């Protein structure tokens, strides 16, 4: 499969799992071919959740020993990292769908987007892309298309199994190999707010949308009937607001949830061609039938 085809399939499948009901999305600003010819044939791939200069040097060493055609990062780098805030708009759709007033959701997200933009502005975001160019290593990042798959899968899992209490969500997640591995690495799913015996109520799944959402939305979620968040991760400032709102929070796991999304996406791309995939930087390949 050519590099351009691989990328286009990732965008296509990611769009198909997008939580917004709208025409097929043709691009995601946080996903891009960062270096390499679109005509490059791809068979051997190194995939990691975070790919920086160190991982690219590792990739070069792997290429010397047995060949390598492409390096894929999950988290955005280069221009895709600089444009990360552009994918955050999906969060308004998710908040509105669950019952938050649209104008309120938009105002809160706009504030959060500006904060993320300020955080990104001083970063040396082209560093790994420069390294890939100097090493002549094709380099790609796939962020929201994979996160959309994780969101879709966990949402479908909860809809199908209908957990009653918060502890049931942990049990369901631990049926998946990505979360089993995370548990074996001492970073499995856990409850950080609430208790295992509390009823879950209405659930908001926070697994796509670029990065963490607004800090001041949690009381609005409670008023909309939400009682439980299932999130990849949560920083301390968000956690304090969640506690004030008396919400249950299940942290599924950041790297494990990213890995789940990538695996689900790869399963679909590999129906068109088989690849030799090597995992690094937190990623482990778990194919599903």
Backbone as CSV, one residue per row, in Angstrom:
resi,resn,N_x,N_y,N_z,CA_x,CA_y,CA_z,C_x,C_y,C_z
1,UNK,0.833,-1.190,0.000,0.000,0.000,0.000,0.879,1.256,0.000
2,UNK,0.490,2.235,-0.809,1.249,3.478,-0.854,0.964,4.322,0.388
3,UNK,1.930,5.174,0.718,1.800,6.030,1.892,0.536,6.882,1.811
4,UNK,0.254,7.452,0.663,-0.925,8.296,0.504,-2.207,7.505,0.742
5,UNK,-2.240,6.274,0.275,-3.417,5.423,0.466,-3.610,5.099,1.942
6,UNK,-2.531,4.795,2.632,-2.598,4.484,4.062,-3.194,5.677,4.814
7,UNK,-2.672,6.861,4.527,-3.157,8.060,5.210,-4.629,8.318,4.889
8,UNK,-4.986,8.234,3.626,-6.367,8.514,3.235,-7.346,7.524,3.855
9,UNK,-6.931,6.272,3.984,-7.790,5.274,4.626,-7.963,5.591,6.111
10,UNK,-6.894,6.037,6.751,-6.992,6.399,8.168,-7.990,7.540,8.363
11,UNK,-7.944,8.541,7.490,-8.875,9.663,7.584,-10.302,9.193,7.293
12,UNK,-10.470,8.381,6.277,-11.802,7.880,5.911,-12.434,7.095,7.048
13,UNK,-11.680,6.155,7.608,-12.222,5.330,8.689,-12.443,6.151,9.956
14,UNK,-11.550,7.100,10.204,-11.732,7.976,11.359,-12.980,8.821,11.236
15,UNK,-13.262,9.295,10.041,-14.463,10.081,9.791,-15.719,9.245,10.016
16,UNK,-15.653,7.977,9.616,-16.793,7.092,9.798,-17.128,6.810,11.250
17,UNK,-16.160,7.002,12.141,-16.372,6.802,13.578,-16.518,8.131,14.333
18,UNK,-16.571,9.235,13.584,-16.688,10.546,14.217,-18.046,10.667,14.911
19,UNK,-18.084,11.170,16.151,-19.365,11.258,16.865,-20.329,12.284,16.310
20,UNK,-19.874,13.160,15.433,-20.759,14.154,14.836,-21.525,13.545,13.667
21,UNK,-22.805,13.856,13.557,-23.604,13.384,12.437,-23.575,14.451,11.348
22,UNK,-22.672,14.269,10.425,-22.511,15.238,9.348,-21.836,14.535,8.171
23,UNK,-21.746,15.167,7.001,-21.083,14.526,5.857,-19.658,14.095,6.192
24,UNK,-19.161,13.138,5.427,-17.836,12.570,5.651,-16.782,13.673,5.773
25,UNK,-16.024,13.615,6.877,-14.952,14.586,7.115,-13.725,14.158,6.312
26,UNK,-13.147,15.090,5.553,-12.086,14.727,4.624,-10.683,14.971,5.164
27,UNK,-10.575,15.622,6.318,-9.260,15.829,6.901,-9.404,16.119,8.388
28,UNK,-8.341,15.830,9.127,-8.226,16.200,10.542,-6.917,16.941,10.711
29,UNK,-7.004,18.152,11.267,-5.823,19.013,11.324,-4.707,18.445,12.181
30,UNK,-5.034,17.522,13.102,-4.012,16.958,13.988,-3.445,15.642,13.476
31,UNK,-3.708,15.320,12.216,-3.197,14.093,11.597,-2.626,14.457,10.237
32,UNK,-1.428,13.952,9.932,-0.770,14.393,8.700,0.382,13.470,8.327
33,UNK,0.681,13.457,7.025,1.960,12.915,6.569,2.971,14.036,6.770
34,UNK,3.889,13.840,7.675,4.820,14.894,8.076,6.081,14.912,7.215
35,UNK,6.446,13.744,6.697,7.606,13.655,5.809,7.494,12.370,5.010
36,UNK,7.859,12.433,3.743,7.896,11.236,2.915,7.083,11.386,1.648
37,UNK,7.478,10.641,0.618,6.790,10.667,-0.665,5.452,9.943,-0.580
38,UNK,4.376,10.547,-1.079,3.072,9.874,-1.085,3.086,8.552,-1.853
39,UNK,4.047,8.397,-2.775,4.118,7.185,-3.595,4.913,6.061,-2.933
40,UNK,5.470,6.318,-1.776,6.269,5.306,-1.077,5.420,4.087,-0.744
41,UNK,5.911,2.888,-1.095,5.227,1.647,-0.744,5.519,1.310,0.717
42,UNK,4.450,0.971,1.444,4.549,0.747,2.881,4.286,-0.723,3.208
43,UNK,5.240,-1.328,3.925,5.023,-2.687,4.419,5.472,-2.831,5.868
44,UNK,6.655,-2.314,6.198,7.182,-2.419,7.552,7.011,-1.076,8.272
45,UNK,6.320,-1.108,9.421,5.945,0.125,10.108,6.343,0.047,11.582
46,UNK,6.898,1.151,12.084,7.125,1.318,13.520,6.075,2.292,14.031
47,UNK,5.326,1.887,15.065,4.239,2.713,15.596,4.460,2.958,17.081
48,UNK,4.318,4.221,17.503,4.422,4.568,18.916,3.405,5.626,19.291
49,UNK,3.032,5.668,20.537,2.103,6.698,20.986,2.758,8.074,20.877
50,UNK,3.992,8.186,21.320,4.764,9.423,21.171,6.031,9.098,20.387
51,UNK,6.255,9.804,19.312,7.477,9.636,18.529,8.223,10.963,18.536
52,UNK,9.372,10.946,19.178,10.249,12.116,19.223,11.573,11.745,18.560
53,UNK,12.572,12.572,18.730,13.854,12.330,18.068,14.451,10.988,18.491
54,UNK,14.342,10.650,19.765,14.915,9.378,20.245,14.297,8.196,19.533
55,UNK,12.959,8.206,19.367,12.299,7.085,18.679,12.649,7.050,17.202
56,UNK,12.887,8.206,16.605,13.286,8.223,15.196,14.698,7.662,15.016
57,UNK,15.570,7.925,15.974,16.904,7.311,15.928,16.791,5.791,16.107
58,UNK,15.887,5.357,16.980,15.614,3.926,17.123,15.095,3.356,15.808
59,UNK,14.200,4.079,15.151,13.659,3.624,13.873,14.756,3.477,12.828
60,UNK,15.700,4.415,12.815,16.812,4.338,11.875,17.653,3.086,12.132
61,UNK,17.838,2.767,13.398,18.589,1.556,13.757,17.839,0.294,13.321
62,UNK,16.535,0.288,13.519,15.721,-0.847,13.075,15.778,-0.988,11.566
63,UNK,15.752,0.134,10.864,15.840,0.112,9.403,17.154,-0.503,8.947
64,UNK,18.234,-0.181,9.620,19.545,-0.733,9.270,19.593,-2.251,9.476
65,UNK,18.893,-2.710,10.492,18.956,-4.138,10.844,17.994,-4.998,10.043
66,UNK,16.823,-4.431,9.648,15.859,-5.294,8.967,14.900,-4.587,8.043
67,UNK,15.104,-3.319,7.836,14.234,-2.568,6.938,13.066,-1.924,7.662
68,UNK,12.667,-0.750,7.173,11.546,-0.016,7.748,11.074,0.991,6.705
69,UNK,9.735,1.078,6.538,9.182,1.947,5.506,8.479,3.188,6.039
70,UNK,8.044,3.149,7.293,7.234,4.244,7.812,7.275,4.241,9.334
71,UNK,7.273,5.452,9.903,7.123,5.625,11.345,5.821,6.379,11.587
72,UNK,4.986,5.856,12.496,3.711,6.486,12.819,3.684,6.868,14.291
73,UNK,3.382,8.128,14.548,3.117,8.605,15.904,1.615,8.738,16.074
74,UNK,1.133,8.470,17.282,-0.268,8.780,17.560,-0.404,10.265,17.879
75,UNK,0.294,10.739,18.879,0.182,12.148,19.242,0.790,13.027,18.153
76,UNK,0.143,14.135,17.863,0.573,14.967,16.743,1.934,15.613,16.948
77,UNK,2.627,15.767,15.854,3.921,16.453,15.816,3.890,17.462,14.680
78,UNK,4.887,18.347,14.661,5.021,19.298,13.563,3.787,20.147,13.366
79,UNK,3.400,20.346,12.127,2.243,21.188,11.820,0.960,20.637,12.414
80,UNK,0.887,19.319,12.570,-0.309,18.711,13.158,-0.455,19.083,14.633
81,UNK,0.662,19.199,15.335,0.615,19.634,16.734,0.229,21.108,16.815
82,UNK,0.787,21.918,15.927,0.468,23.347,15.932,-1.014,23.588,15.672
83,UNK,-1.653,22.672,14.959,-3.064,22.846,14.594,-4.014,22.011,15.459
84,UNK,-3.507,21.440,16.527,-4.328,20.613,17.410,-5.621,21.299,17.869
85,UNK,-5.597,22.580,18.245,-6.832,23.203,18.735,-7.985,23.165,17.742
86,UNK,-7.685,23.028,16.453,-8.739,23.044,15.447,-9.675,21.843,15.528
87,UNK,-9.231,20.745,16.124,-10.096,19.557,16.210,-10.956,19.565,17.468
88,UNK,-10.773,20.543,18.331,-11.475,20.540,19.617,-12.962,20.875,19.493
89,UNK,-13.385,21.395,18.353,-14.784,21.795,18.174,-15.755,20.637,18.382
90,UNK,-15.307,19.433,18.129,-16.181,18.265,18.322,-16.724,18.204,19.741
91,UNK,-16.002,18.781,20.687,-16.447,18.726,22.076,-17.763,19.471,22.289
92,UNK,-18.000,20.521,21.526,-19.277,21.230,21.628,-20.419,20.295,21.227
93,UNK,-20.213,19.535,20.165,-21.233,18.587,19.721,-21.531,17.552,20.801
94,UNK,-20.480,17.043,21.433,-20.651,16.024,22.470,-21.374,16.602,23.692
95,UNK,-20.996,17.806,24.091,-21.627,18.426,25.255,-23.086,18.778,24.966
96,UNK,-23.349,19.281,23.760,-24.716,19.632,23.394,-25.598,18.397,23.335
97,UNK,-25.046,17.331,22.768,-25.820,16.101,22.630,-26.225,15.523,23.988
98,UNK,-25.396,15.748,25.002,-25.694,15.170,26.313,-26.530,16.104,27.189
99,UNK,-26.786,17.327,26.686,-27.736,18.172,27.395,-27.252,19.533,27.834
100,UNK,-26.004,19.899,27.535,-25.491,21.220,27.891,-25.945,22.231,26.838
101,UNK,-26.359,23.398,27.284,-26.760,24.459,26.356,-25.634,24.749,25.362
102,UNK,-25.983,24.838,24.084,-24.961,24.968,23.047,-24.145,26.247,23.191
103,UNK,-24.797,27.361,23.478,-24.069,28.628,23.609,-23.093,28.571,24.785
104,UNK,-23.532,27.946,25.870,-22.658,27.796,27.033,-21.475,26.902,26.708
105,UNK,-21.753,25.776,26.055,-20.685,24.851,25.681,-19.672,25.517,24.767
106,UNK,-20.157,26.315,23.808,-19.260,26.975,22.868,-18.391,28.010,23.564
107,UNK,-18.987,28.784,24.466,-18.219,29.809,25.185,-17.136,29.185,26.052
108,UNK,-17.473,28.103,26.729,-16.492,27.423,27.584,-15.383,26.799,26.752
109,UNK,-15.754,26.210,25.607,-14.731,25.604,24.767,-13.829,26.660,24.147
110,UNK,-14.389,27.775,23.726,-13.574,28.838,23.138,-12.486,29.284,24.112
111,UNK,-12.844,29.398,25.371,-11.875,29.776,26.400,-10.777,28.725,26.522
112,UNK,-11.172,27.455,26.501,-10.207,26.360,26.608,-9.303,26.288,25.374
113,UNK,-9.865,26.515,24.204,-9.077,26.508,22.969,-7.983,27.570,23.024
114,UNK,-8.330,28.750,23.494,-7.324,29.820,23.588,-6.200,29.432,24.559
115,UNK,-6.561,28.751,25.627,-5.549,28.290,26.577,-4.603,27.288,25.928
116,UNK,-5.169,26.330,25.181,-4.341,25.325,24.508,-3.456,25.989,23.459
117,UNK,-3.991,26.955,22.744,-3.194,27.676,21.746,-1.994,28.367,22.401
118,UNK,-2.223,28.981,23.547,-1.114,29.658,24.246,-0.062,28.654,24.703
119,UNK,-0.503,27.468,25.097,0.431,26.438,25.534,1.289,25.927,24.380
120,UNK,0.708,25.843,23.207,1.402,25.301,22.043,2.366,26.311,21.422
121,UNK,2.018,27.575,21.464,2.775,28.599,20.728,4.286,28.577,20.956
122,UNK,4.780,28.417,22.190,6.235,28.479,22.374,6.972,27.163,22.105
123,UNK,6.228,26.097,21.757,6.866,24.787,21.612,7.705,24.694,20.334
124,UNK,8.778,23.921,20.413,9.628,23.643,19.245,9.038,22.443,18.507
125,UNK,7.897,22.667,17.860,7.088,21.542,17.386,7.616,20.875,16.116
126,UNK,8.582,21.483,15.424,9.096,20.856,14.198,10.300,19.946,14.453
127,UNK,10.757,19.854,15.692,11.994,19.123,15.986,11.983,17.675,15.486
128,UNK,10.960,16.846,15.818,10.991,15.473,15.323,10.824,15.383,13.805
129,UNK,10.083,16.313,13.214,9.925,16.305,11.763,11.260,16.620,11.090
130,UNK,12.018,17.544,11.657,13.357,17.836,11.138,14.245,16.599,11.205
131,UNK,14.135,15.850,12.312,14.938,14.637,12.464,14.549,13.602,11.418
132,UNK,13.248,13.436,11.178,12.787,12.481,10.165,13.311,12.854,8.784
133,UNK,13.316,14.152,8.489,13.822,14.610,7.191,15.312,14.328,7.057
134,UNK,16.080,14.610,8.101,17.525,14.388,8.045,17.861,12.899,7.956
135,UNK,17.017,12.060,8.551,17.228,10.609,8.489,16.574,9.988,7.257
136,UNK,15.805,10.797,6.521,15.039,10.334,5.361,14.114,9.176,5.751
137,UNK,13.346,9.402,6.834,12.394,8.419,7.339,10.970,8.923,7.118
138,UNK,10.167,8.258,6.319,8.764,8.656,6.205,8.097,8.669,7.578
139,UNK,7.332,9.717,7.837,6.832,9.981,9.189,5.409,10.522,9.088
140,UNK,4.523,9.953,9.891,3.111,10.301,9.874,2.593,10.342,11.303
141,UNK,1.556,11.153,11.559,0.860,11.074,12.850,-0.635,10.901,12.599
142,UNK,-1.260,10.079,13.412,-2.693,9.784,13.301,-3.299,9.959,14.690
143,UNK,-3.998,11.050,14.902,-4.512,11.351,16.232,-6.032,11.175,16.327
144,UNK,-6.807,12.167,15.904,-8.251,12.081,16.074,-8.890,10.875,15.379
145,UNK,-8.454,10.457,14.189,-9.059,9.247,13.613,-8.971,8.031,14.530
146,UNK,-7.856,7.888,15.247,-7.727,6.776,16.191,-8.570,7.017,17.436
147,UNK,-8.547,8.246,17.964,-9.346,8.562,19.151,-10.836,8.367,18.883
148,UNK,-11.278,8.679,17.662,-12.682,8.446,17.317,-13.040,6.969,17.440
149,UNK,-12.118,6.103,17.067,-12.365,4.670,17.184,-12.467,4.238,18.642
150,UNK,-11.604,4.772,19.496,-11.684,4.438,20.925,-13.010,4.921,21.509
151,UNK,-13.408,6.145,21.177,-14.688,6.691,21.637,-15.847,5.798,21.196
152,UNK,-15.881,5.475,19.927,-16.960,4.669,19.354,-17.029,3.297,20.017
153,UNK,-15.874,2.687,20.234,-15.835,1.322,20.775,-16.311,1.299,22.226
154,UNK,-15.819,2.235,23.039,-16.216,2.257,24.455,-17.686,2.634,24.589
155,UNK,-18.150,3.571,23.777,-19.572,3.930,23.814,-20.437,2.721,23.462
156,UNK,-20.066,2.013,22.412,-20.831,0.832,22.003,-20.783,-0.250,23.074
157,UNK,-19.623,-0.400,23.721,-19.478,-1.390,24.781,-20.434,-1.101,25.935
158,UNK,-20.515,0.165,26.340,-21.400,0.529,27.449,-22.868,0.407,27.051
159,UNK,-23.184,0.761,25.818,-24.566,0.644,25.352,-25.007,-0.816,25.286
160,UNK,-24.095,-1.691,24.916,-24.421,-3.108,24.775,-24.513,-3.810,26.125
161,UNK,-23.560,-3.542,26.997,-23.478,-4.261,28.276,-24.322,-3.623,29.381
162,UNK,-24.642,-2.348,29.228,-25.486,-1.623,30.185,-25.033,-1.784,31.644
163,UNK,-23.838,-1.315,31.964,-23.378,-1.390,33.355,-24.295,-0.575,34.266
164,UNK,-24.462,-1.024,35.505,-25.370,-0.368,36.446,-24.621,0.508,37.440
165,UNK,-23.489,0.008,37.920,-22.701,0.752,38.899,-21.313,1.049,38.331
166,UNK,-20.630,1.990,38.954,-19.350,2.469,38.425,-18.333,1.339,38.318
167,UNK,-18.305,0.446,39.300,-17.356,-0.664,39.254,-17.546,-1.572,38.058
168,UNK,-18.782,-1.637,37.531,-19.040,-2.464,36.343,-18.268,-1.951,35.129
169,UNK,-18.069,-0.640,35.055,-17.329,-0.067,33.917,-15.886,-0.556,33.935
170,UNK,-15.279,-0.586,35.113,-13.914,-1.104,35.233,-13.853,-2.542,34.741
171,UNK,-14.817,-3.363,35.157,-14.829,-4.777,34.756,-14.942,-4.922,33.243
172,UNK,-15.781,-4.090,32.629,-15.950,-4.162,31.180,-14.672,-3.767,30.446
173,UNK,-14.038,-2.701,30.905,-12.798,-2.268,30.260,-11.726,-3.345,30.359
174,UNK,-11.680,-4.014,31.479,-10.640,-5.030,31.696,-10.865,-6.305,30.891
175,UNK,-11.938,-6.359,30.132,-12.109,-7.459,29.187,-11.309,-7.229,27.906
176,UNK,-10.838,-5.995,27.718,-10.098,-5.644,26.498,-8.599,-5.783,26.720
177,UNK,-7.869,-6.323,25.729,-6.436,-6.605,25.933,-5.597,-5.370,26.227
178,UNK,-5.967,-4.226,25.663,-5.205,-3.000,25.912,-5.247,-2.614,27.388
179,UNK,-6.417,-2.753,27.988,-6.555,-2.391,29.400,-6.006,-3.485,30.316
180,UNK,-6.053,-4.720,29.862,-5.417,-5.798,30.621,-3.917,-5.571,30.718
181,UNK,-3.309,-5.191,29.573,-1.869,-4.927,29.594,-1.544,-3.737,30.482
182,UNK,-2.376,-2.704,30.408,-2.149,-1.534,31.254,-2.190,-1.936,32.728
183,UNK,-3.138,-2.796,33.081,-3.208,-3.242,34.469,-1.951,-4.004,34.855
184,UNK,-1.449,-4.847,33.955,-0.224,-5.596,34.256,0.980,-4.675,34.392
185,UNK,0.900,-3.483,33.776,1.962,-2.478,33.885,1.691,-1.476,35.006
186,UNK,0.723,-1.799,35.860,0.367,-0.983,37.036,-0.259,0.355,36.685
187,UNK,-0.938,0.432,35.533,-1.623,1.669,35.166,-2.972,1.364,34.517
188,UNK,-3.675,0.394,35.099,-4.966,-0.004,34.569,-6.068,0.978,34.907
189,UNK,-7.273,0.728,34.398,-8.414,1.605,34.672,-8.675,1.726,36.170
190,UNK,-9.092,2.920,36.589,-9.387,3.111,38.002,-10.403,4.237,38.201
191,UNK,-11.035,4.204,39.343,-12.008,5.220,39.719,-11.280,6.278,40.540
192,UNK,-11.332,7.531,40.095,-10.643,8.587,40.845,-11.618,9.513,41.561
193,UNK,-12.908,9.374,41.256,-13.933,10.150,41.955,-15.184,9.289,42.032
194,UNK,-15.839,9.294,43.198,-16.977,8.415,43.391,-16.522,7.086,43.953
195,UNK,-17.408,6.109,43.921,-17.082,4.788,44.457,-17.624,3.705,43.538
196,UNK,-17.093,2.486,43.619,-17.530,1.401,42.726,-19.009,1.084,42.823
197,UNK,-19.633,1.353,43.968,-21.028,0.965,44.189,-22.041,2.030,43.773
198,UNK,-21.566,3.200,43.361,-22.499,4.265,42.966,-23.114,3.972,41.606
199,UNK,-24.380,4.330,41.438,-25.025,4.194,40.134,-24.362,5.122,39.119
200,UNK,-24.263,4.650,37.886,-23.521,5.429,36.898,-24.346,6.588,36.325
201,UNK,-25.668,6.456,36.291,-26.487,7.522,35.712,-26.147,7.746,34.246
202,UNK,-26.327,8.978,33.782,-25.962,9.321,32.406,-24.446,9.446,32.314
203,UNK,-23.862,8.912,31.225,-22.402,8.836,31.088,-21.915,9.701,29.934
204,UNK,-20.861,10.465,30.181,-20.152,11.181,29.124,-18.801,10.513,28.922
205,UNK,-18.525,10.109,27.689,-17.243,9.485,27.353,-16.333,10.555,26.772
206,UNK,-15.181,10.757,27.416,-14.220,11.776,26.983,-13.004,11.082,26.368
207,UNK,-13.105,10.745,25.089,-11.999,10.033,24.447,-11.641,10.585,23.081
208,UNK,-12.273,11.674,22.690,-11.889,12.325,21.438,-12.122,13.820,21.595
209,UNK,-11.565,14.590,20.678,-11.694,16.040,20.781,-10.384,16.749,21.003
210,UNK,-9.276,16.070,20.686,-7.968,16.725,20.704,-7.250,16.660,22.031
211,UNK,-7.887,17.209,23.078,-7.278,17.233,24.410,-8.389,17.478,25.418
212,UNK,-8.032,17.619,26.681,-9.041,17.813,27.718,-9.891,19.047,27.422
213,UNK,-11.170,18.960,27.804,-12.107,20.032,27.530,-12.110,21.113,28.599
214,UNK,-13.185,21.933,28.635,-13.263,23.043,29.587,-13.301,22.567,31.035
215,UNK,-12.683,23.342,31.921,-12.689,22.993,33.342,-13.998,23.362,34.031
216,UNK,-14.685,24.340,33.487,-15.865,24.871,34.173,-17.177,24.318,33.621
217,UNK,-17.120,23.138,33.017,-18.326,22.562,32.426,-18.983,21.520,33.326
218,UNK,-18.282,21.075,34.360,-18.749,19.895,35.089,-20.036,20.136,35.867
219,UNK,-20.229,21.325,36.407,-21.498,21.606,37.084,-22.646,21.646,36.080
220,UNK,-22.359,22.107,34.856,-23.381,22.095,33.803,-23.732,20.669,33.404
221,UNK,-22.729,19.794,33.375,-22.989,18.386,33.073,-23.877,17.766,34.138
222,UNK,-23.603,18.089,35.403,-24.421,17.540,36.492,-25.872,17.996,36.343
223,UNK,-26.074,19.250,36.025,-27.432,19.768,35.849,-28.122,19.116,34.655
224,UNK,-27.331,18.659,33.671,-27.886,17.978,32.506,-28.154,16.496,32.770
225,UNK,-27.868,16.034,33.993,-28.151,14.647,34.348,-26.975,13.707,34.276
226,UNK,-25.816,14.220,33.870,-24.619,13.369,33.800,-24.138,13.069,35.221
227,UNK,-23.815,11.800,35.465,-23.303,11.416,36.771,-21.932,10.749,36.693
228,UNK,-21.537,10.319,35.490,-20.267,9.596,35.361,-19.513,10.043,34.115
229,UNK,-18.208,10.264,34.263,-17.311,10.516,33.146,-16.422,9.295,32.962
230,UNK,-16.243,8.882,31.721,-15.250,7.864,31.381,-14.220,8.565,30.506
231,UNK,-13.040,8.785,31.052,-12.033,9.635,30.415,-10.729,8.876,30.203
232,UNK,-9.942,9.341,29.238,-8.589,8.798,29.066,-7.686,9.229,30.212
233,UNK,-7.804,10.513,30.601,-6.920,11.080,31.615,-7.572,12.338,32.158
234,UNK,-7.033,12.876,33.237,-7.567,14.103,33.817,-6.491,14.762,34.658
235,UNK,-6.240,16.062,34.411,-5.229,16.756,35.209,-5.830,17.208,36.541
236,UNK,-4.991,17.712,37.409,-5.412,18.016,38.767,-6.427,19.158,38.818
237,UNK,-6.272,20.140,37.950,-7.207,21.262,37.956,-8.604,20.821,37.525
238,UNK,-8.676,19.960,36.512,-9.967,19.410,36.107,-10.551,18.545,37.224
239,UNK,-9.692,17.762,37.872,-10.149,16.853,38.928,-10.807,17.622,40.070
240,UNK,-10.235,18.743,40.461,-10.822,19.539,41.543,-12.223,20.026,41.178
241,UNK,-12.416,20.424,39.937,-13.733,20.865,39.487,-14.730,19.700,39.456
242,UNK,-14.249,18.532,39.066,-15.102,17.345,39.036,-15.574,16.976,40.439
243,UNK,-14.661,17.055,41.392,-15.018,16.741,42.785,-16.080,17.716,43.294
244,UNK,-15.940,18.976,42.952,-16.921,19.972,43.366,-18.303,19.673,42.783
245,UNK,-18.316,19.086,41.588,-19.581,18.765,40.923,-20.143,17.406,41.340
246,UNK,-19.392,16.670,42.147,-19.832,15.374,42.676,-20.087,14.344,41.575
247,UNK,-19.230,14.327,40.567,-19.338,13.356,39.482,-18.454,12.143,39.747
248,UNK,-18.907,10.981,39.286,-18.048,9.805,39.244,-17.089,9.954,38.074
249,UNK,-15.850,9.528,38.251,-14.878,9.577,37.153,-14.132,8.253,37.072
250,UNK,-14.240,7.615,35.919,-13.440,6.434,35.605,-12.347,6.862,34.638
251,UNK,-11.106,6.703,35.040,-9.980,6.951,34.145,-9.629,5.620,33.478
252,UNK,-9.981,5.516,32.215,-9.709,4.270,31.491,-8.212,4.071,31.302
253,UNK,-7.498,5.166,31.107,-6.064,5.107,30.855,-5.731,5.826,29.565
254,UNK,-4.688,6.624,29.599,-4.330,7.427,28.431,-3.677,6.571,27.342
255,UNK,-2.547,5.990,27.655,-1.807,5.233,26.642,-2.596,4.007,26.190
256,UNK,-3.282,3.352,27.133,-4.062,2.160,26.779,-5.241,2.520,25.873
257,UNK,-5.895,3.646,26.125,-7.012,4.062,25.271,-6.523,4.501,23.891
258,UNK,-5.389,5.189,23.856,-4.784,5.539,22.566,-4.435,4.277,21.783
259,UNK,-3.905,3.289,22.493,-3.556,2.019,21.850,-4.793,1.317,21.317
260,UNK,-5.875,1.332,22.090,-7.134,0.742,21.629,-7.581,1.382,20.328
261,UNK,-7.591,2.707,20.283,-8.030,3.394,19.073,-7.171,3.075,17.863
262,UNK,-5.860,3.053,18.054,-4.961,2.710,16.948,-5.186,1.288,16.469
263,UNK,-5.351,0.350,17.406,-5.559,-1.041,17.017,-6.840,-1.222,16.214
264,UNK,-7.905,-0.575,16.641,-9.168,-0.675,15.916,-9.043,-0.088,14.510
265,UNK,-8.326,1.021,14.394,-8.108,1.635,13.088,-7.240,0.749,12.206
266,UNK,-6.167,0.205,12.770,-5.280,-0.669,11.996,-5.998,-1.922,11.520
267,UNK,-6.889,-2.462,12.351,-7.656,-3.642,11.935,-8.391,-3.382,10.629
268,UNK,-8.934,-2.191,10.490,-9.702,-1.859,9.288,-8.789,-1.602,8.088
269,UNK,-7.674,-0.916,8.318,-6.740,-0.657,7.216,-6.126,-1.960,6.732
270,UNK,-5.845,-2.877,7.653,-5.181,-4.135,7.280,-6.089,-5.089,6.514
271,UNK,-7.355,-4.788,6.397,-8.215,-5.613,5.550,-7.855,-5.447,4.082
272,UNK,-7.115,-4.375,3.788,-6.694,-4.107,2.414,-5.260,-4.554,2.149
273,UNK,-4.494,-4.794,3.196,-3.104,-5.216,3.030,-2.482,-5.534,4.374
274,UNK,-1.554,-6.474,4.378,-0.902,-6.877,5.624,0.399,-6.115,5.799
275,UNK,0.633,-5.679,7.036,1.847,-4.931,7.351,2.620,-5.643,8.454
276,UNK,3.910,-5.434,8.459,4.754,-5.904,9.555,4.898,-4.736,10.522
277,UNK,4.199,-4.846,11.650,4.114,-3.719,12.583,4.943,-4.002,13.830
278,UNK,5.779,-3.046,14.180,6.551,-3.093,15.426,6.056,-1.974,16.325
279,UNK,5.715,-2.321,17.562,5.241,-1.321,18.514,6.371,-0.769,19.362
280,UNK,6.253,0.494,19.721,7.209,1.116,20.638,6.494,2.253,21.353
281,UNK,7.166,2.884,22.296,6.650,4.085,22.953,5.210,3.908,23.437
282,UNK,4.957,2.784,24.121,3.659,2.538,24.735,2.659,1.789,23.889
283,UNK,2.921,1.624,22.586,1.957,0.941,21.712,2.263,-0.542,21.602
284,UNK,1.211,-1.367,21.739,1.298,-2.803,21.521,0.178,-3.192,20.565
285,UNK,0.509,-3.942,19.547,-0.502,-4.357,18.552,-1.320,-5.515,19.091
286,UNK,-2.629,-5.300,19.178,-3.584,-6.344,19.539,-4.623,-6.417,18.423
287,UNK,-4.416,-7.275,17.421,-5.413,-7.373,16.346,-6.680,-8.052,16.832
288,UNK,-7.806,-7.645,16.288,-9.084,-8.284,16.563,-9.574,-8.980,15.313
289,UNK,-10.359,-10.043,15.480,-10.856,-10.780,14.303,-11.665,-9.883,13.374
